[in-house]
Amino acid sequence: MILDRGPKGSPTEYNAALTWILRDNDLFGAGRLKKVGGRFLGTYHAYPGAGYEAGPAAIGLCWSDDLRHWAVDTPILRGADGDPWERGGLYKSCLVEHDGAYWMFYNAKNVATWPWVEQTGAAVSSDLKRWTRLQQNPLLKVGPPGAFDDRFVSDPCVLRAGDAWVMFHYALSSDGHARDSVALSRDLIHWEKSNEVLVDVGPPGSIDSIHAHKPSVFFNDGTLYHYYCAVAPEPTVRTGDAEVSESRGIALVTSRPMG
């Protein structure tokens, strides 16, 4: 356990998800972690109620000296403080430092109850204390009806590739399947979706026949490693008060064949 739930009444009383640690920006770099004021800097999100994703989640910062023990700050972004596209609650955040500013990318939902729409926006800060949401939000909008991203464009993973920025993300379609995709930008504000699927769902019987989504991308020894959450159907079982009919695991695709 490196980031435990907090005491009663704290933002992380019921749950906490450490979603990003500040790193170098280079997609083809070593992915070295960066320190701010001598400490590692991470981002988290947490929900205000007991249960699974209960209530509108907020985003905050957390700090560590050793990557094993993390101190959690008060949330800095809440859906209720934002525009209608994000008032249902915030999700995964991705923190980028560039030209003296910190860019917090995150996906959010417009309403608290299903069906909702998830899109991706950003807030910017120069001191990690005062944050300003971009007027252009959401930066990554869902596609038209029938597109593979007509329900969600979520879980940003933003890295630098030469003169461009890339945002790996996942898309949920009204066909019920989630797939990974990518968008490009020159300035971190204006993004152009590739409108292509990077990692598609697999055939019936495969480990990712329902969803292939939630990207995390690293480079090593000439190869890009694209990790994602693979979801497949399972016979329905009861766990406590909930019925579970999916199996989930972490899968990998690479930019070149592996031996």
N, C-alpha and C positions, 0 to 999 in steps of 0.2 A: 504494500500500500504506500503510494507516494503522495496522494492527495485525498485525504479522508473527508468525510462529511463533517460539517462544522457543528458547533453547539446549538442547542435549542434557540430559535429566534434568529440565527445567522442566515445569510443568503444561501448557504450550502447545507442547511439542516437536513434536507431530504436527499440530495444528490449533488454531484459535482462532476463535470466532464472537462478535463484538461485537453484542449483542442489544438493548441499550437505553442511552439517555443520559438522565439525570435532567432532566426538563422541568417546566414548569408543568402543573398537573393539569387545567385546564379544557378539556373536549372542544371547546368553542366559542371557545377563546382562540387566541392567536397561536402557541402551541407553543414559547415561548421556553425555551431551555435554562437550567438553574439551576446555580450553582456552589456548591461546598462547600469552605470554606477557601481560596477563590480559584481553585479548579480545577474543571474539568468532571469529572463522575463518571459512569462507565458500568458496565455489567455484561457479563460474557462467560461462555461455557461452552466447555469443551474436553474432549476424549476422551483417555484414557491410552494408547491403542494406535495403531499405524499402520493406515491404511486408513479406510474410510468408517464413522463412528460406531462405532469399535472400542472396546469396553469401556464401563464406566459413567461417563458424563460428570459433571463437577463444575461448580459455579458460583462465580465470583469477581468482585471489583471491579477496575476499571481507571481510571486518572486521566490527565488531559491539560490542558495549558495553552493549546493552540491547536487542538484537535480533529483534528490531523494526526498527532501523536506521542503514543502511549499507553503508560503504565507499568502493568504487570500485577501485581496483588497475588496472594498465595497464595490458593487457593480457600477459600471460607468455608462452602460447603454441599456435602456429598457424600452420595450415595444410601445408602452403607453406614452412615451415621450416623443415618439416618431410620427411619421406620416401613416396614412391608412394602410399602405402595403405591408407594414411591419407590426401593426398593433396587436396581432394575435400572438406574438412572441418571437424571440430571436433564437437562432440555432448556432451552427458552427462558425467560429471566427478564425481569421487568418491575419496575422500581424506582419506588416512589411515596413522596414525603415528605409527611406529614400530621400536624399537631398535635405536632410535636417527635419524631416517630418515623419510621423508614424501614421500608416494607413491601416485601418481596421476593416477588413472585408468580412461580410457575414451574410448569411441567408436568413430570411424571416418569412412568417406567414401572415396573411392579411386578417384572418379571423381565427378564433380559438378552437372552433369545432369543425369537424370534417363535414363536407369537403372544403378545403382551403387551397390557396395558391401560394407557392413559395417562390420568391425571387431574391436576387443578390444585390446588395448595396455596400456602401462604405462610409466610414466616418474618419476624420483626419484630426491629428493633434500635433502640436509642437513640443508639448511638455508632458504628455501622458496623463494630464489631469483634466484639461478642458478639451472636449471633443465636439467637432462640428460635423453633422451629417451633410453629405454632398447634396447640392440642389438637384443634381442630375439623377438621384436615386429614383427607382432601382436601376443600377448600372447594367444589370443583366436581366432582361425581362423574358417571361415565358413566350413561346412561339404561338402561332395561330392554331385554331382547332385542327386536330389531326396530325400535328407535328409531333416528333418524338419528345419534345420538351414543352408540351402545351399545358402541363400541370406544375412542374417544378423546374427551376434552375438553381441548384443548391450546392452546399459544401465547397466553397472556393478554396483552391490551392494555388496561390499566386507566386510565380517565379519569373526571373529575367532570362531571356534567351537572346543574346546579342543586343540589337537595338530595340527589341520588342519585349513586351510583357505577355506572359501566357497565364490564363486562368483555367486550370483543370477544374471540372465540376461535374455533377451528375444531373441528368434530366429525367423527370418522370413524365410518362405519357398517359393519356387517358385510356390507353390499352392496358394499363395496370403494370407496366414494366418500367424499371429504371435502368438507365445506361449512362456510361461516362462519356463526356464530350470535352471540348476545349474552346476558349475564346481568346482573342488577341487584342492588344492595345499598345499605343505608343506613349500614352500619358497617364495611365492608370485610371482615367476617368471615362474615356470613350472606348467602348469594347465592341468588337465585331465577332459575333459567334461564327464558328466554322460551319455550323449546321451539319456536322458529320458526327457519326458515332465512333468513338475511339475503342470502347470496349462494349460489345453487345451481349445480350443475354444468350445463354447457350441453349441447345436443343433439349427437349423433354428428357428427363433422367440425369441431366448434368448438374453440377454443384451450383450453377448460377442460372438456372432456367427461369427464375422469377425476376431477380434483380442482379445486375452487375454494376455496382455504384459506390460512391463515396471514395474518390481517388486520393492517394498519397504517393507522390512521385519523387524518386531519388535517382541519382546518377552514380555509377561506380564502374571503373575499369572499362570505359567505353560503352557502357550499356545503361539505358534507362529502365528502371524498375518501377512498374506501375502497380501498386498494391490497391486492392479494392475489396469491398464487402460482397461476398457471394451468397445469394439466398436461393434456396430450393424448397419445394414442398415436402412436408413430412406428415405422416398420420397424426391426426389431432390428438393431443394429450392434454390433460388438465394439470396445471401447476398452481396450487392454491386456488384463488378465485378466477384465474385466467385460463383460457384455452389457447394452446400454442399449436400452430400447424405449419411452421416454417423452421428450417434449420439454417443457421448463419455461420459463416466462417470467413477468414481472410484468404484471398486468392491473389495470384500474381500473373501479370503479363509483362513481357520484356520486349525491348526494341530490336533484339536480334535473337536467333535461336540459342538456347542454352544447352550445354552438353549434359 
